[in-house]
Amino acid sequence: MGNDGNTRAVVLGGSLGGLFAARVCADVYDEVVIVDRDLLVGVREPRRGCPQGRHISGLLTRGQRAIESMYPGITEELFADGVPKGDLAGTVRWYVRGKRLKQRNADMLCVGASRPMLEYHVRRRTEALGNVRFAERHDILGLEATPDRRKITGVRVQNLDADNGVEVIEADLVVDATGRGSRTPIWLEDLGYQRVKEDRKKIGLGYVTQHYRLRNDPYRGDLSINGVAWPKLPRGILFAKTDGDRAEMTTYGILGDHPPTDQAGLFEFIRSLGIPEIYEAVTQAEPLEDPVRFSFPTTLRRRYEDMDRFPDGLLVVGDAVTTFNPVYAGGMTVAALSALTIREHLHSGAAPQPLDYFRDLARNVIDPPWQMTHNVDLGFPGVEGKRPLSLKFEQAFMALVQTAAARDSRVTAGYMRVAGQVEHPSTLMKPKFVLRVLLAAAGLTKPSPDRPRGRTAETAGQSRVSVS
Ligand SMILES: Cc1cc2nc3c(=O)[nH]c(=O)nc-3n(C[C@H](O)[C@H](O)[C@H](O)COP(=O)(O)OP(=O)(O)OC[C@H]3O[C@@H](n4cnc5c(N)ncnc54)[C@H](O)[C@@H]3O)c2cc1C
């Protein structure tokens, strides 16, 4: 509680995880303060505290729906600002296991926003709430607690401009959204709590990204052309139209097989992916900057839900809890769903019980995509981990789904509804779907036509392509 008797939530980190958390806290607390070491307000460019802003950021349909529920109308605002749209199964051209999947609109809206564009709009709407204040250019130094250390009462911050002064911002609730480098595990240990268990998986992922002004149109009505890494070729690519009439290309390799950043080497890496329309488009395009690299050695999950004791007045969200393999594009969606989980706990009337929140978050938000993406990663022989018989069965079935999707667009639609986190992975095991997969994989069904059709034909081919 502040000196004036008002209630206050302080959110540590003003990236997407922090903005979503601030959004739900603003409904309940008189004041919400977002602390970040970067300048945030009005920023439309990639920023230092969010290096992933230079790379492609796919927003899964479940995440888009969660964001829309927190900020009604934001999706249309993005489209009005020049963001192209599509359908994950209908106007995204997927190459999986070396084969092109059949396309079919499946009511799986894709928002082709660059990361800075999405963050700008979410920040603008958060700012407009009226009771949210930004403490920009402030470094977060540590937590303040009651003498018995059972409750967090505020946060110590240092102003990076002016006099470098240190101050304490008192809080009824602190939400840590400082991302993968979160220091909550250390702060808790310093306060006498056990060290949170961490799961890490080495994936040795390397990203390289470049933006282009295109001189030909490889999309022909599609939003994006994506090649997925698989054991025979552990390299992939995402090549999408994005805001500013640009094409955004991120290519990647796992287990150390990283794309180079020199232009000729990068084009050669792209050629090796065997998707000629991408190679031709980028080699004929005007590059808008030098290629940019990002290394991502391990995934990371902090198991707060397994702790016996946790102080009141503190929650953790987003990448500070789990950083997923970014290739599966789940981080922003999980950050949005973390905020919705906080909202449920805030609306119970009392202050949220941290361990109840963490257990709900783990069970309902993190476990399904964590398990699914972990299993896909284990399909690469070089990724360490246990491979029980059940996993081998699941991987063999997924290979059948992917083979079938290259023939039957309804299989693509079902597969993408799971990949987009709109449906639970178990829906792929429904008998009717399994039968469809088996028949299509065995070549016993008529191949679907090449052009997309389906439930939301409205989204097909609507995004503009700019060819100079
Ligand atoms: C290369 C890459 C590609 C990705 N691609 C995708 C994708 O395609 N789709 C997707 O959904 N997700 C993707 N993600 C994940 C996604 O970016 C995150 O899940 C999302 O940004 C939510 O993270 P966050 O807000 O919890 O943390 P972050 O985005 O890491 O933000 C942390 C914030 O805390 C601030 N901060 C940290 N420490 C301090 C401190 N001590 N003092 C002050 N401020 C501090 C930082 O400045 C920053 O603003 C990708 C991630 C990476 C790394």
The ligand as an SDF file (V2000), in Angstrom:
LIG
                    3D

 53 58  0  0  0  0  0  0  0  0999 V2000
   15.3030  -15.2980  -30.5320 C   0  0  0  0  0  0  0  0  0  0  0  0
   13.9210  -15.3830  -29.9490 C   0  0  0  0  0  0  0  0  0  0  0  0
   12.8410  -15.5630  -30.7890 C   0  0  0  0  0  0  0  0  0  0  0  0
   11.5610  -15.6470  -30.2680 C   0  0  0  0  0  0  0  0  0  0  0  0
   10.5280  -15.8840  -31.1120 N   0  0  0  0  0  0  0  0  0  0  0  0
    9.2810  -15.9970  -30.6200 C   0  0  0  0  0  0  0  0  0  0  0  0
    8.1760  -16.2230  -31.4830 C   0  0  0  0  0  0  0  0  0  0  0  0
    8.3190  -16.3660  -32.6960 O   0  0  0  0  0  0  0  0  0  0  0  0
    6.9340  -16.2910  -30.9240 N   0  0  0  0  0  0  0  0  0  0  0  0
    6.7410  -16.1850  -29.5730 C   0  0  0  0  0  0  0  0  0  0  0  0
    5.5960  -16.2790  -29.1150 O   0  0  0  0  0  0  0  0  0  0  0  0
    7.7610  -15.9700  -28.7410 N   0  0  0  0  0  0  0  0  0  0  0  0
    9.0170  -15.8670  -29.2200 C   0  0  0  0  0  0  0  0  0  0  0  0
   10.0540  -15.6460  -28.3620 N   0  0  0  0  0  0  0  0  0  0  0  0
    9.7680  -15.5250  -26.9200 C   0  0  0  0  0  0  0  0  0  0  0  0
    9.1760  -14.1530  -26.6030 C   0  0  0  0  0  0  0  0  0  0  0  0
   10.0270  -13.1270  -27.0730 O   0  0  0  0  0  0  0  0  0  0  0  0
    8.9330  -14.0200  -25.0940 C   0  0  0  0  0  0  0  0  0  0  0  0
    8.2160  -15.1470  -24.6540 O   0  0  0  0  0  0  0  0  0  0  0  0
    8.1330  -12.7640  -24.7630 C   0  0  0  0  0  0  0  0  0  0  0  0
    8.8900  -11.6120  -25.0540 O   0  0  0  0  0  0  0  0  0  0  0  0
    7.7330  -12.6660  -23.2890 C   0  0  0  0  0  0  0  0  0  0  0  0
    8.9030  -12.5350  -22.5530 O   0  0  0  0  0  0  0  0  0  0  0  0
    8.9600  -11.6830  -21.2040 P   0  0  0  0  0  0  0  0  0  0  0  0
    8.2260  -10.4130  -21.3510 O   0  0  0  0  0  0  0  0  0  0  0  0
    8.5700  -12.6000  -20.1130 O   0  0  0  0  0  0  0  0  0  0  0  0
   10.5440  -11.4020  -21.1030 O   0  0  0  0  0  0  0  0  0  0  0  0
   11.4690  -10.5360  -22.0590 P   0  0  0  0  0  0  0  0  0  0  0  0
   10.8330  -10.3300  -23.3730 O   0  0  0  0  0  0  0  0  0  0  0  0
   12.8120  -11.1850  -22.0250 O   0  0  0  0  0  0  0  0  0  0  0  0
   11.5520   -9.1150  -21.3520 O   0  0  0  0  0  0  0  0  0  0  0  0
   12.2280   -8.8760  -20.1480 C   0  0  0  0  0  0  0  0  0  0  0  0
   12.2080   -7.3720  -19.8660 C   0  0  0  0  0  0  0  0  0  0  0  0
   12.7700   -7.1370  -18.5940 O   0  0  0  0  0  0  0  0  0  0  0  0
   13.6930   -6.0640  -18.6470 C   0  0  0  0  0  0  0  0  0  0  0  0
   14.7010   -6.3270  -17.5940 N   0  0  0  0  0  0  0  0  0  0  0  0
   15.3590   -7.4870  -17.3650 C   0  0  0  0  0  0  0  0  0  0  0  0
   16.1560   -7.3660  -16.2920 N   0  0  0  0  0  0  0  0  0  0  0  0
   16.0160   -6.1130  -15.8310 C   0  0  0  0  0  0  0  0  0  0  0  0
   16.5830   -5.3890  -14.7350 C   0  0  0  0  0  0  0  0  0  0  0  0
   17.4470   -5.9520  -13.8830 N   0  0  0  0  0  0  0  0  0  0  0  0
   16.2220   -4.1070  -14.5690 N   0  0  0  0  0  0  0  0  0  0  0  0
   15.3440   -3.5090  -15.4080 C   0  0  0  0  0  0  0  0  0  0  0  0
   14.7550   -4.1490  -16.4470 N   0  0  0  0  0  0  0  0  0  0  0  0
   15.0880   -5.4360  -16.6560 C   0  0  0  0  0  0  0  0  0  0  0  0
   14.2470   -6.0990  -20.0700 C   0  0  0  0  0  0  0  0  0  0  0  0
   14.7120   -4.8290  -20.4790 O   0  0  0  0  0  0  0  0  0  0  0  0
   13.0180   -6.5500  -20.8660 C   0  0  0  0  0  0  0  0  0  0  0  0
   12.2500   -5.4610  -21.3180 O   0  0  0  0  0  0  0  0  0  0  0  0
   11.3510  -15.5560  -28.8700 C   0  0  0  0  0  0  0  0  0  0  0  0
   12.4420  -15.3620  -28.0190 C   0  0  0  0  0  0  0  0  0  0  0  0
   13.7070  -15.2910  -28.5450 C   0  0  0  0  0  0  0  0  0  0  0  0
   14.8560  -15.0980  -27.6030 C   0  0  0  0  0  0  0  0  0  0  0  0
  1  2  1  0
  2  3  1  0
  2 52  2  0
  3  4  2  0
  4  5  1  0
  4 50  1  0
  5  6  2  0
  6  7  1  0
  6 13  1  0
  7  8  2  0
  7  9  1  0
  9 10  1  0
 10 11  2  0
 10 12  1  0
 12 13  2  0
 13 14  1  0
 14 15  1  0
 14 50  1  0
 15 16  1  0
 16 17  1  0
 16 18  1  0
 18 19  1  0
 18 20  1  0
 20 21  1  0
 20 22  1  0
 22 23  1  0
 23 24  1  0
 24 25  2  0
 24 26  1  0
 24 27  1  0
 27 28  1  0
 28 29  2  0
 28 30  1  0
 28 31  1  0
 31 32  1  0
 32 33  1  0
 33 34  1  0
 33 48  1  0
 34 35  1  0
 35 36  1  0
 35 46  1  0
 36 37  1  0
 36 45  1  0
 37 38  2  0
 38 39  1  0
 39 40  1  0
 39 45  2  0
 40 41  1  0
 40 42  2  0
 42 43  1  0
 43 44  2  0
 44 45  1  0
 46 47  1  0
 46 48  1  0
 48 49  1  0
 50 51  2  0
 51 52  1  0
 52 53  1  0
M  END
$$$$
